[in-house]
Amino acid sequence: MTLKELAGNKVTAAQISSIENGKCNPSDELLAYIAEKLEVDIEYFTLTDRERLQKKFQKVIDSINYKLDKENINEVLNKIKDYEENLDLLSDAQKGYFYYCIGKKFYFNEEYDSSFVEFSKSLVYYLKTNNYDIISDIYICLGNCSYFNNKYELAFGYYKNSEELIEREYL
């Protein structure tokens, strides 16, 4: 698309060129017009690559959040696998969720050693957040993995961590 085609009857090609070269900032109305002409969301211009990726991943999380069960786990993993190469761009909670989903897959398959590793990775990221509900759940999952591997004292420790977190948060 040429500058003249993009400008249409709203602005001049010179104005579009000035915006493109960073010499001036478009009004919100003009930015919306340009986005519409280019058939992109206005956020294409206002968000960084990192922010766009995080927002896109959050939409995936929101669409699958209630499907973390044995029947749907493969569908969930198919939806998140494309983000693995860009994990460093995701937020800590999103990284935690990524590993949490993988941990669930191993857990459902009764591969408790692998599940323990993935839940541990998830915990590392979630501990940087204030998402106490999922942190508590991860402690329980880690406890269960330990229990099923006959590591009862370790399991007790994770269960105790979960209990203390719940008591501290809700009492």
C-alpha positions in Angstrom: 0.0 0.0 0.0 1.4 3.4 -0.9 1.4 6.4 1.4 -1.2 8.0 -0.8 -3.5 5.0 -0.6 -3.1 4.8 3.1 -3.7 8.6 3.5 -6.9 8.3 1.5 -9.1 11.4 1.9 -8.3 11.8 5.7 -4.8 13.2 5.6 -1.9 13.8 3.1 0.8 11.3 2.2 3.3 13.8 3.7 1.5 13.6 7.1 1.6 9.8 7.0 5.3 10.0 6.1 5.9 12.3 9.1 4.2 9.9 11.4 6.1 6.9 9.9 9.4 8.7 10.4 8.6 9.7 14.0 8.5 13.4 13.3 5.0 13.7 14.7 2.5 11.7 16.6 -1.0 10.9 15.2 -4.1 11.8 17.1 -6.1 8.8 18.5 -8.6 9.3 15.7 -6.0 9.2 13.0 -4.3 6.2 14.6 -7.6 4.4 14.6 -8.1 5.3 10.9 -4.6 4.1 10.0 -5.1 0.8 11.9 -8.5 0.3 10.1 -6.9 0.9 6.7 -4.1 -1.5 7.4 -6.5 -4.0 8.9 -4.7 -4.3 12.2 -5.7 -3.7 15.8 -4.8 -0.3 17.1 -2.6 -2.1 19.7 -0.3 -3.0 16.9 1.0 0.6 17.2 0.7 1.1 20.9 2.1 -2.1 22.4 5.6 -3.5 22.4 6.2 -7.0 20.9 6.5 -8.3 24.5 3.2 -6.7 25.5 1.5 -8.1 22.4 2.8 -11.6 23.1 1.8 -11.4 26.8 -1.7 -10.2 25.9 -2.1 -13.0 23.3 -0.9 -15.7 25.7 -3.3 -14.3 28.3 -6.1 -14.8 25.9 -5.0 -18.4 25.4 -4.9 -18.9 29.2 -8.4 -17.4 29.6 -9.7 -19.7 26.9 -8.3 -22.9 28.5 -8.2 -22.1 32.2 -11.1 -24.4 33.0 -9.9 -27.2 30.7 -7.0 -28.4 32.8 -8.3 -31.9 33.2 -7.2 -35.3 31.9 -9.5 -35.2 28.9 -8.4 -31.8 27.6 -4.8 -31.6 28.6 -3.4 -32.4 25.1 -5.6 -29.6 23.7 -4.2 -27.2 26.3 -0.6 -28.2 25.5 -1.2 -27.8 21.8 -2.4 -24.2 22.4 0.6 -23.2 24.6 3.4 -25.1 22.9 4.1 -22.3 20.4 5.0 -19.9 23.2 7.9 -22.1 24.4 10.4 -20.3 22.2 9.3 -17.0 23.6 9.0 -17.8 27.3 11.5 -15.1 28.2 9.0 -12.5 27.0 6.1 -13.8 29.1 5.3 -12.5 32.6 6.3 -14.6 35.6 2.7 -15.8 36.1 2.5 -16.8 32.5 5.8 -18.7 32.6 4.5 -20.4 35.8 1.2 -21.3 34.0 3.2 -22.8 31.1 5.1 -25.1 33.3 2.0 -25.8 35.4 0.2 -27.2 32.3 3.1 -29.4 31.4 3.3 -30.6 35.0 -0.4 -31.5 34.9 0.1 -33.6 31.7 2.8 -35.7 33.5 0.7 -35.8 36.6 -2.3 -37.2 34.7 -0.1 -39.8 33.1 1.2 -40.7 36.6 4.8 -39.7 35.6 5.4 -38.2 39.0 9.1 -37.5 38.7 8.6 -35.5 35.5 5.6 -33.8 37.0 7.5 -32.8 40.1 10.2 -31.1 37.9 7.6 -29.1 35.9 5.6 -28.1 39.0 8.9 -27.0 40.6 9.6 -24.8 37.6 6.1 -23.4 37.8 6.5 -22.7 41.5 9.7 -20.7 40.9 7.8 -18.3 38.7 4.6 -18.2 40.7 6.5 -17.4 43.9 7.3 -14.0 42.3 3.6 -13.2 42.1 0.8 -12.8 44.6 -1.3 -15.7 43.1 -1.6 -17.6 46.4 -4.4 -19.9 45.2 -2.2 -21.5 42.5 0.9 -21.5 44.6 -1.1 -23.5 47.2 -2.3 -25.8 44.5 1.3 -26.3 43.3 2.4 -27.2 46.8 -0.3 -29.8 46.9 0.7 -31.2 43.5 4.3 -31.3 44.6 3.2 -33.1 47.8 1.2 -35.6 45.8 4.1 -36.3 43.5 6.3 -36.8 46.5 3.7 -39.0 48.2 3.3 -41.2 45.1 7.0 -41.7 45.0 7.0 -42.8 48.7 8.8 -39.6 49.8 6.3 -39.1 52.7 8.3 -36.5 54.7 8.8 -34.4 51.6 5.1 -34.7 50.8 4.2 -33.6 54.3 6.4 -30.5 53.9 4.7 -29.4 50.8 1.2 -30.1 52.3 2.3 -28.0 55.3 3.4 -25.2 53.0 0.1 -25.2 51.3 -1.8 -25.2 54.6 0.3 -22.3 56.0 -0.2 -20.3 52.9 -3.9 -20.7 53.0 -4.0 -19.9 56.7 -1.9 -16.8 56.3 -4.0 -15.6 53.3 -7.5 -16.3 54.5 -7.3 -16.0 58.3 
